[in-house]
């Protein structure tokens, strides 16, 4: 069953998708309940840098301890400087096709929630607000 709509064709060049990606997309779209797990990569297309990408990741430009709780408690001004520096980038960011696809899945009643570590707000501004979980804990992959 092909459940792709004109929306999905507009977001992606369907002819460029592998058969495996098409099969996965059809599986998601034909499911009755899906939860999305997202990370910083979903927002890089919106202009928000992630932390680990070689050459552009924020960790190449700053000390990771700035955003840790220990670093914040030691020197909160460093965290606030970091936050203020990125604020214009985050404020100017607009949802990208991945965000719109999540919104479409939610609109169809398929997407039941989003679990993310993102703090940029691009995923949480829709009706999912009551089913949106911002996960700041690191989980060992053995238990996920």
C-alpha positions as CSV (number, residue, x, y, z in Angstrom):
1,X,0.0,0.0,0.0
2,X,1.4,3.4,-1.0
3,X,0.2,6.1,1.4
4,X,2.4,8.9,0.2
5,X,0.6,12.2,-0.3
6,X,1.5,15.3,-2.4
7,X,2.9,16.7,0.9
8,X,5.5,14.0,1.1
9,X,6.4,14.3,-2.6
10,X,6.9,18.0,-2.0
11,X,9.3,17.4,0.9
12,X,11.3,14.7,-0.6
13,X,12.4,13.6,-4.1
14,X,10.7,10.3,-3.8
15,X,12.5,8.9,-6.9
16,X,15.8,9.4,-5.0
17,X,14.7,7.3,-2.0
18,X,15.9,3.8,-1.8
19,X,13.3,1.0,-1.6
20,X,14.2,0.4,2.0
21,X,13.5,4.1,2.9
22,X,10.2,3.9,1.0
23,X,9.3,0.7,2.8
24,X,10.1,2.3,6.2
25,X,8.1,5.4,5.3
26,X,5.1,3.3,4.3
27,X,5.4,1.3,7.5
28,X,5.3,4.5,9.6
29,X,2.5,6.0,7.6
30,X,0.4,2.9,7.8
31,X,1.0,2.5,11.6
32,X,-1.6,3.4,14.1
33,X,0.8,4.7,16.7
34,X,4.4,6.1,16.4
35,X,6.7,8.0,18.8
36,X,9.6,10.0,17.3
37,X,13.0,10.1,18.9
38,X,14.9,13.2,17.6
39,X,18.2,14.8,18.3
40,X,20.2,17.8,17.2
41,X,20.4,16.5,13.7
42,X,16.8,17.2,13.0
43,X,17.4,21.0,13.4
44,X,20.7,21.4,11.5
45,X,18.8,22.0,8.3
46,X,17.1,24.9,10.1
47,X,20.4,26.5,10.7
48,X,20.9,25.4,14.3
49,X,24.4,23.8,14.7
50,X,24.6,20.5,16.5
51,X,27.3,19.6,19.0
52,X,29.4,16.9,17.4
53,X,29.6,17.4,13.6
54,X,33.2,17.7,12.5
55,X,34.0,21.3,11.5
56,X,30.7,22.8,12.5
57,X,29.9,21.2,15.9
58,X,29.6,23.4,18.9
59,X,32.0,21.2,20.8
60,X,34.8,22.3,18.5
61,X,34.2,25.9,19.4
62,X,33.5,25.6,23.2
63,X,34.1,23.6,26.3
64,X,31.4,21.0,26.9
65,X,31.4,21.8,30.6
66,X,29.7,25.1,29.8
67,X,26.3,23.3,29.4
68,X,26.8,20.7,32.2
69,X,25.1,21.2,35.5
70,X,28.5,21.2,37.2
71,X,29.8,23.9,34.8
72,X,26.7,25.9,35.3
73,X,27.0,25.8,39.1
74,X,30.7,26.7,39.0
75,X,30.4,29.5,36.6
76,X,26.8,30.4,35.5
77,X,27.9,33.4,33.5
78,X,29.6,31.2,30.9
79,X,26.4,29.3,30.3
80,X,24.4,32.5,30.0
81,X,27.0,33.9,27.6
82,X,26.7,30.7,25.5
83,X,22.9,30.9,25.5
84,X,22.8,34.5,24.6
85,X,25.2,33.9,21.7
86,X,23.0,31.2,20.2
87,X,19.7,32.9,21.0
88,X,19.5,34.8,17.6
89,X,20.2,31.6,15.7
90,X,17.5,29.6,17.6
91,X,15.0,32.4,17.5
92,X,15.4,32.8,13.7
93,X,15.2,29.1,13.0
94,X,12.1,27.9,11.1
95,X,10.8,24.3,11.0
96,X,12.3,22.3,8.1
97,X,10.7,19.4,6.1
98,X,11.5,16.9,8.9
99,X,9.6,19.0,11.4
100,X,6.7,19.4,8.9
101,X,6.7,15.6,8.4
102,X,6.3,15.1,12.2
103,X,3.5,17.6,12.2
104,X,1.8,15.8,9.3
105,X,2.1,12.5,11.1
106,X,0.6,14.1,14.2
107,X,-2.2,15.6,12.1
108,X,-3.0,12.1,10.7
109,X,-3.2,10.8,14.3
110,X,-0.2,8.5,13.8
111,X,2.5,10.4,15.9
112,X,1.7,10.1,19.6
113,X,4.7,12.0,20.9
114,X,8.2,13.2,20.4
115,X,11.1,12.4,22.8
116,X,14.1,14.7,22.2
117,X,17.1,16.4,23.8
118,X,16.6,19.4,21.6
119,X,16.1,22.8,23.3
120,X,15.5,24.8,20.1
121,X,11.7,24.6,20.2
122,X,11.3,23.7,16.5
123,X,9.6,20.4,17.4
124,X,7.5,21.4,20.3
125,X,5.5,24.3,18.9
126,X,2.6,22.3,17.6
127,X,-0.4,20.5,19.1
128,X,2.0,17.8,20.4
129,X,2.9,20.2,23.3
130,X,1.1,18.0,25.8
131,X,2.8,14.9,24.4
132,X,6.3,16.3,24.0
133,X,9.0,15.0,26.3
134,X,12.3,16.9,26.5
135,X,14.8,14.3,27.6
136,X,17.9,15.7,29.2
137,X,19.1,12.5,30.7
138,X,21.6,10.3,29.0
139,X,20.5,6.7,28.8
140,X,22.8,3.8,28.3
141,X,22.0,2.2,24.9
142,X,21.8,-1.2,26.5
143,X,18.6,-0.1,28.2
144,X,16.9,1.7,25.3
